[in-house]
Amino acid sequence: MLRAFERVNELSIPYNVVARRPGDAAITYANPELAATLFNWSATHSLDVMCRDAWNWQSNQSSV
């Protein structure tokens, strides 16, 4: 996810890989079939498009 965000937005995000904090989930995953079944919803854009749109939106927000 991080690499996709960096690639499509042509930027570098500094980060450190560290041990989990107390309370952090050991693993996370999602099954999009539940959203499709319950809400008749499915993603229509690729990860690249979603990362680009998220950055464009964030970049265009005025400071609060």
MOPAC internal coordinates of N, CA, C and O (Angstrom, degrees):
PM7 1SCF
backbone

  N    0.0000 0     0.00 0     0.00 0    0    0    0
  C    1.4394 1     0.00 0     0.00 0    1    0    0
  C    1.5288 1   109.78 1     0.00 0    2    1    0
  O    1.2310 1   121.00 1   131.66 1    3    2    1
  N    1.3206 1   115.69 1   -48.34 1    3    2    1
  C    1.4631 1   120.01 1   179.71 1    5    3    2
  C    1.5250 1   110.56 1   -59.83 1    6    5    3
  O    1.2310 1   120.57 1   133.02 1    7    6    5
  N    1.3152 1   116.52 1   -46.98 1    7    6    5
  C    1.4747 1   120.22 1  -179.03 1    9    7    6
  C    1.5252 1   111.61 1   -63.50 1   10    9    7
  O    1.2310 1   120.03 1   140.66 1   11   10    9
  N    1.3230 1   117.55 1   -39.34 1   11   10    9
  C    1.4664 1   120.86 1   177.60 1   13   11   10
  C    1.5242 1   109.69 1   -62.86 1   14   13   11
  O    1.2310 1   120.36 1   135.47 1   15   14   13
  N    1.3289 1   116.92 1   -44.53 1   15   14   13
  C    1.4669 1   121.41 1   179.71 1   17   15   14
  C    1.5204 1   110.68 1   -60.77 1   18   17   15
  O    1.2310 1   120.55 1   134.74 1   19   18   17
  N    1.3319 1   116.55 1   -45.26 1   19   18   17
  C    1.4637 1   120.60 1   178.54 1   21   19   18
  C    1.5301 1   111.22 1   -62.79 1   22   21   19
  O    1.2310 1   120.60 1   134.59 1   23   22   21
  N    1.3156 1   116.46 1   -45.41 1   23   22   21
  C    1.4631 1   121.34 1  -175.37 1   25   23   22
  C    1.5212 1   111.83 1   -63.28 1   26   25   23
  O    1.2310 1   119.97 1   127.98 1   27   26   25
  N    1.3276 1   117.65 1   -52.02 1   27   26   25
  C    1.4628 1   119.29 1  -174.52 1   29   27   26
  C    1.5177 1   112.64 1   -72.65 1   30   29   27
  O    1.2310 1   120.18 1   155.87 1   31   30   29
  N    1.3335 1   117.27 1   -24.13 1   31   30   29
  C    1.4596 1   119.85 1  -179.44 1   33   31   30
  C    1.5229 1   113.14 1  -101.37 1   34   33   31
  O    1.2310 1   121.07 1  -177.59 1   35   34   33
  N    1.3319 1   115.55 1     2.41 1   35   34   33
  C    1.4612 1   122.15 1   177.18 1   37   35   34
  C    1.5275 1   111.22 1    51.06 1   38   37   35
  O    1.2310 1   121.19 1  -126.23 1   39   38   37
  N    1.3223 1   115.33 1    53.77 1   39   38   37
  C    1.4472 1   120.57 1   177.06 1   41   39   38
  C    1.5241 1   109.59 1  -144.24 1   42   41   39
  O    1.2310 1   121.16 1   -11.36 1   43   42   41
  N    1.3067 1   115.39 1   168.64 1   43   42   41
  C    1.4586 1   121.96 1   179.46 1   45   43   42
  C    1.5207 1   108.23 1  -118.72 1   46   45   43
  O    1.2310 1   120.77 1   -48.42 1   47   46   45
  N    1.3191 1   116.14 1   131.58 1   47   46   45
  C    1.4569 1   121.43 1   180.00 1   49   47   46
  C    1.5226 1   108.18 1  -112.03 1   50   49   47
  O    1.2310 1   119.91 1   -64.83 1   51   50   49
  N    1.3256 1   117.77 1   115.17 1   51   50   49
  C    1.4628 1   118.97 1   178.65 1   53   51   50
  C    1.5323 1   109.88 1   -70.21 1   54   53   51
  O    1.2310 1   120.85 1   -40.13 1   55   54   53
  N    1.3286 1   115.99 1   139.87 1   55   54   53
  C    1.4632 1   119.87 1   178.93 1   57   55   54
  C    1.5206 1   109.61 1  -155.97 1   58   57   55
  O    1.2310 1   121.18 1   -18.94 1   59   58   57
  N    1.3117 1   115.34 1   161.06 1   59   58   57
  C    1.4530 1   122.97 1   174.98 1   61   59   58
  C    1.5229 1   108.12 1  -128.43 1   62   61   59
  O    1.2310 1   120.76 1   -42.25 1   63   62   61
  N    1.3141 1   116.16 1   137.75 1   63   62   61
  C    1.4569 1   120.83 1   173.89 1   65   63   62
  C    1.5230 1   106.69 1   -91.94 1   66   65   63
  O    1.2310 1   120.57 1   -61.23 1   67   66   65
  N    1.3230 1   116.51 1   118.77 1   67   66   65
  C    1.4563 1   121.78 1  -177.16 1   69   67   66
  C    1.5190 1   109.66 1  -130.78 1   70   69   67
  O    1.2310 1   120.79 1    -7.55 1   71   70   69
  N    1.3114 1   116.09 1   172.45 1   71   70   69
  C    1.4632 1   120.97 1   178.69 1   73   71   70
  C    1.5331 1   110.36 1   -64.24 1   74   73   71
  O    1.2310 1   121.33 1   -26.56 1   75   74   73
  N    1.3232 1   115.06 1   153.44 1   75   74   73
  C    1.4589 1   119.68 1   176.98 1   77   75   74
  C    1.5224 1   110.06 1   -63.31 1   78   77   75
  O    1.2310 1   121.31 1   -30.60 1   79   78   77
  N    1.3140 1   115.09 1   149.40 1   79   78   77
  C    1.4577 1   121.59 1   175.52 1   81   79   78
  C    1.5264 1   108.74 1   -88.37 1   82   81   79
  O    1.2310 1   120.09 1   -22.89 1   83   82   81
  N    1.3065 1   117.44 1   157.11 1   83   82   81
  C    1.4682 1   118.65 1   175.75 1   85   83   82
  C    1.5338 1   109.97 1   -56.49 1   86   85   83
  O    1.2310 1   120.82 1   -48.17 1   87   86   85
  N    1.2986 1   116.03 1   131.83 1   87   86   85
  C    1.4586 1   120.24 1  -179.81 1   89   87   86
  C    1.5170 1   114.61 1    93.85 1   90   89   87
  O    1.2310 1   119.40 1   164.47 1   91   90   89
  N    1.3405 1   118.76 1   -15.53 1   91   90   89
  C    1.4637 1   120.83 1   177.61 1   93   91   90
  C    1.5251 1   109.54 1   -67.48 1   94   93   91
  O    1.2310 1   120.63 1   -36.58 1   95   94   93
  N    1.3024 1   116.39 1   143.42 1   95   94   93
  C    1.4669 1   120.99 1   176.95 1   97   95   94
  C    1.5239 1   109.45 1   -68.08 1   98   97   95
  O    1.2310 1   120.84 1   -40.45 1   99   98   97
  N    1.3100 1   115.99 1   139.55 1   99   98   97
  C    1.4625 1   120.84 1   178.79 1  101   99   98
  C    1.5205 1   110.39 1   -71.34 1  102  101   99
  O    1.2310 1   120.55 1   146.02 1  103  102  101
  N    1.3148 1   116.55 1   -33.98 1  103  102  101
  C    1.4588 1   121.89 1  -179.43 1  105  103  102
  C    1.5240 1   108.10 1  -154.51 1  106  105  103
  O    1.2310 1   120.78 1   -33.75 1  107  106  105
  N    1.3086 1   116.10 1   146.25 1  107  106  105
  C    1.4635 1   120.10 1   175.29 1  109  107  106
  C    1.5208 1   108.90 1  -133.06 1  110  109  107
  O    1.2310 1   120.96 1   -32.26 1  111  110  109
  N    1.2968 1   115.78 1   147.74 1  111  110  109
  C    1.4508 1   120.88 1   177.18 1  113  111  110
  C    1.5178 1   108.39 1  -157.75 1  114  113  111
  O    1.2310 1   120.91 1   -14.27 1  115  114  113
  N    1.3047 1   115.86 1   165.73 1  115  114  113
  C    1.4626 1   120.34 1  -179.33 1  117  115  114
  C    1.5191 1   109.58 1  -141.36 1  118  117  115
  O    1.2310 1   121.56 1   -32.06 1  119  118  117
  N    1.3009 1   114.62 1   147.94 1  119  118  117
  C    1.4557 1   121.18 1   174.91 1  121  119  118
  C    1.5237 1   106.92 1  -117.96 1  122  121  119
  O    1.2310 1   119.67 1   -72.60 1  123  122  121
  N    1.3202 1   118.23 1   107.40 1  123  122  121
  C    1.4618 1   120.57 1  -176.24 1  125  123  122
  C    1.5246 1   113.97 1   -67.91 1  126  125  123
  O    1.2310 1   119.89 1   170.06 1  127  126  125
  N    1.3186 1   117.82 1    -9.94 1  127  126  125
  C    1.4678 1   120.07 1   179.03 1  129  127  126
  C    1.5225 1   111.88 1   -62.66 1  130  129  127
  O    1.2310 1   119.79 1   147.50 1  131  130  129
  N    1.3322 1   118.01 1   -32.50 1  131  130  129
  C    1.4608 1   120.59 1   179.85 1  133  131  130
  C    1.5246 1   110.96 1   -65.16 1  134  133  131
  O    1.2310 1   120.05 1   136.70 1  135  134  133
  N    1.3269 1   117.51 1   -43.30 1  135  134  133
  C    1.4676 1   120.46 1   177.64 1  137  135  134
  C    1.5233 1   110.19 1   -63.14 1  138  137  135
  O    1.2310 1   120.32 1   140.72 1  139  138  137
  N    1.3034 1   117.00 1   -39.28 1  139  138  137
  C    1.4647 1   120.67 1   178.46 1  141  139  138
  C    1.5234 1   110.94 1   -64.56 1  142  141  139
  O    1.2310 1   120.78 1   137.84 1  143  142  141
  N    1.3317 1   116.11 1   -42.16 1  143  142  141
  C    1.4616 1   120.50 1  -178.24 1  145  143  142
  C    1.5318 1   111.75 1   -71.57 1  146  145  143
  O    1.2310 1   120.34 1   131.18 1  147  146  145
  N    1.3198 1   116.96 1   -48.82 1  147  146  145
  C    1.4669 1   120.49 1  -175.35 1  149  147  146
  C    1.5205 1   113.69 1   -76.04 1  150  149  147
  O    1.2310 1   120.49 1   141.30 1  151  150  149
  N    1.3205 1   116.67 1   -38.70 1  151  150  149
  C    1.4665 1   120.28 1  -171.12 1  153  151  150
  C    1.5196 1   114.37 1  -118.05 1  154  153  151
  O    1.2310 1   120.80 1  -179.64 1  155  154  153
  N    1.3409 1   116.07 1     0.36 1  155  154  153
  C    1.4644 1   120.01 1  -176.44 1  157  155  154
  C    1.5291 1   110.20 1    54.21 1  158  157  155
  O    1.2310 1   120.86 1  -135.57 1  159  158  157
  N    1.3392 1   115.95 1    44.43 1  159  158  157
  C    1.4630 1   122.48 1  -176.91 1  161  159  158
  C    1.5139 1   109.91 1  -125.97 1  162  161  159
  O    1.2310 1   121.22 1   -39.41 1  163  162  161
  N    1.3142 1   115.27 1   140.59 1  163  162  161
  C    1.4640 1   120.61 1   171.23 1  165  163  162
  C    1.5210 1   108.13 1  -148.01 1  166  165  163
  O    1.2310 1   121.18 1   -27.85 1  167  166  165
  N    1.3218 1   115.35 1   152.15 1  167  166  165
  C    1.4580 1   120.66 1   179.18 1  169  167  166
  C    1.5219 1   109.65 1   -64.93 1  170  169  167
  O    1.2310 1   120.90 1   -39.06 1  171  170  169
  N    1.3020 1   115.89 1   140.94 1  171  170  169
  C    1.4658 1   119.67 1  -179.99 1  173  171  170
  C    1.5215 1   112.41 1  -114.68 1  174  173  171
  O    1.2310 1   120.44 1   177.41 1  175  174  173
  N    1.3388 1   116.76 1    -2.59 1  175  174  173
  C    1.4582 1   120.97 1  -179.12 1  177  175  174
  C    1.5182 1   110.51 1  -120.85 1  178  177  175
  O    1.2310 1   121.27 1   -22.58 1  179  178  177
  N    1.3145 1   115.18 1   157.42 1  179  178  177
  C    1.4670 1   121.01 1   178.29 1  181  179  178
  C    1.5278 1   110.24 1   -77.96 1  182  181  179
  O    1.2310 1   120.79 1   -13.23 1  183  182  181
  N    1.3116 1   116.10 1   166.77 1  183  182  181
  C    1.4660 1   121.33 1   176.14 1  185  183  182
  C    1.5251 1   110.11 1   -58.34 1  186  185  183
  O    1.2310 1   120.11 1   138.41 1  187  186  185
  N    1.3252 1   117.40 1   -41.59 1  187  186  185
  C    1.4659 1   120.58 1   179.46 1  189  187  186
  C    1.5309 1   111.19 1   -58.88 1  190  189  187
  O    1.2310 1   120.14 1   133.47 1  191  190  189
  N    1.3099 1   117.34 1   -46.53 1  191  190  189
  C    1.4636 1   121.22 1  -179.20 1  193  191  190
  C    1.5246 1   110.20 1   -64.39 1  194  193  191
  O    1.2310 1   120.29 1   138.55 1  195  194  193
  N    1.3324 1   117.05 1   -41.45 1  195  194  193
  C    1.4663 1   120.03 1  -179.92 1  197  195  194
  C    1.5241 1   111.38 1   -64.77 1  198  197  195
  O    1.2310 1   120.04 1   138.66 1  199  198  197
  N    1.3300 1   117.53 1   -41.34 1  199  198  197
  C    1.4719 1   120.78 1   178.18 1  201  199  198
  C    1.5219 1   110.84 1   -64.92 1  202  201  199
  O    1.2310 1   120.24 1   137.83 1  203  202  201
  N    1.3139 1   117.15 1   -42.17 1  203  202  201
  C    1.4662 1   120.80 1   179.64 1  205  203  202
  C    1.5238 1   110.59 1   -64.75 1  206  205  203
  O    1.2310 1   120.39 1   134.45 1  207  206  205
  N    1.3343 1   116.86 1   -45.55 1  207  206  205
  C    1.4636 1   120.49 1  -179.86 1  209  207  206
  C    1.5285 1   111.67 1   -63.15 1  210  209  207
  O    1.2310 1   120.52 1   139.13 1  211  210  209
  N    1.3341 1   116.61 1   -40.87 1  211  210  209
  C    1.4668 1   120.00 1   179.75 1  213  211  210
  C    1.5187 1   110.51 1   -61.30 1  214  213  211
  O    1.2310 1   120.35 1   136.32 1  215  214  213
  N    1.3295 1   116.94 1   -43.68 1  215  214  213
  C    1.4698 1   120.13 1  -179.20 1  217  215  214
  C    1.5248 1   110.91 1   -69.04 1  218  217  215
  O    1.2310 1   120.28 1   139.20 1  219  218  217
  N    1.3328 1   117.07 1   -40.80 1  219  218  217
  C    1.4658 1   119.80 1   177.81 1  221  219  218
  C    1.5225 1   110.66 1   -60.51 1  222  221  219
  O    1.2310 1   120.37 1   136.20 1  223  222  221
  N    1.3341 1   116.90 1   -43.80 1  223  222  221
  C    1.4583 1   119.88 1   179.21 1  225  223  222
  C    1.5235 1   110.36 1   -62.74 1  226  225  223
  O    1.2310 1   120.34 1   130.74 1  227  226  225
  N    1.3294 1   116.95 1   -49.26 1  227  226  225
  C    1.4650 1   120.68 1  -178.23 1  229  227  226
  C    1.5196 1   111.12 1   -61.60 1  230  229  227
  O    1.2310 1   120.28 1   139.35 1  231  230  229
  N    1.3209 1   117.06 1   -40.65 1  231  230  229
  C    1.4629 1   121.45 1  -178.17 1  233  231  230
  C    1.5194 1   112.85 1   -66.57 1  234  233  231
  O    1.2310 1   120.28 1   156.22 1  235  234  233
  N    1.3213 1   117.08 1   -23.78 1  235  234  233
  C    1.4539 1   121.29 1  -176.93 1  237  235  234
  C    1.5233 1   113.83 1   -97.87 1  238  237  235
  O    1.2310 1   119.79 1  -175.05 1  239  238  237
  N    1.3196 1   118.00 1     4.95 1  239  238  237
  C    1.4625 1   121.16 1   178.20 1  241  239  238
  C    1.5190 1   109.43 1   -84.95 1  242  241  239
  O    1.2310 1   120.65 1   -45.49 1  243  242  241
  N    1.3050 1   116.36 1   134.51 1  243  242  241
  C    1.4612 1   118.85 1   175.62 1  245  243  242
  C    1.5175 1   108.82 1   -76.45 1  246  245  243
  O    1.2310 1   120.62 1   -28.67 1  247  246  245
  N    1.2988 1   116.43 1   151.33 1  247  246  245
  C    1.4546 1   119.50 1  -179.81 1  249  247  246
  C    1.5232 1   110.00 1   -66.70 1  250  249  247
  O    1.2310 1   121.70 1   -37.76 1  251  250  249
  N    1.3170 1   114.35 1   142.24 1  251  250  249
  C    1.4724 1   119.78 1  -176.27 1  253  251  250
  C    1.5005 1   109.89 1   -95.96 1  254  253  251
  O    1.2310 1   120.10 1   180.00 1  255  254  253

